[in-house]
Amino acid sequence: MKNPVNHYVDPHGQEMSFHIPDDINKICVNLSGGADSAILGYMTIKYCEQHVPDAEIHFITCANQPKGWYNAKYGSSVVDRLLQLTRTNIIKSHYTYFSDDQRRSDLNIVEVEMANEGTANFFIHETTQNPPLSEKHLLEGRYTARDPGHDRFILKDRINNWRYLPLMYVDKRMVAHLYSQLGMMKLLFPYTRSCEQEARHNRDSPVWMTTTCGECWWCREREWAFGR
């Protein structure tokens, strides 16, 4: 193995690793504009600049109608901030696709198209594990697919590409630790948005979708992990 494996341990005893396999240089990061994908984007850039000098990094963002397309706004904000912070030249594209809902099948189609075109064959996703069951206030509304039992590497049958989920075995407290350890709590975190409020409930004016609801499950998970 040529490329090293970076290991991280948070104050709660959670452990994770981050690694780009050898002979992989065409990478795509699924970027929602939230805290999890933003820090993975930063980690991917820094890792590749050091260990994969011929890397080509692409970002993809899904913007959907129920949430008022806000992911397009915050995804672009995060990419812009990453460019400012890293001054990198290995980011090759940021593609935002629009959907009438947030369906996993739409993401699968985009990834298949990118792989078939030779744009990317390694796809990084930001999914974390759910908070512990002891956090009673976060039980209702949890997405059960984020419970334990998923693999970090998933080989698709149709095409030769990998889907990599480095955060799948840790909860959002590890994400908060990564921001602190990498010095990004003030530099990157404020540019992210985790709120899943539907657009029909948003009343921001004159700039739309600037505040967060503080009530949806995703806002409460972020508050639990980051304290803000």
ABEGO torsion letter per residue (X at the ends): XABBBBBBBBAAGBBBBBBBBBGBABBBBBBAGBAAAAAAAAAAAAAAAAABAABBBBBBBBBBAAAGGAAAAAAAAAAAAAAAAAGBAABABBBBBBBABBBAAAAAAAAAAAAAAGABABBBBABBBBBBAABAAAABGBBAAABBGBBABBBBAABBBBBBBAAAABBAAAAAAAAAAAGAAAAAAAABBABABBAAABABOABBGABBAGABAAAAAAAAAAGX
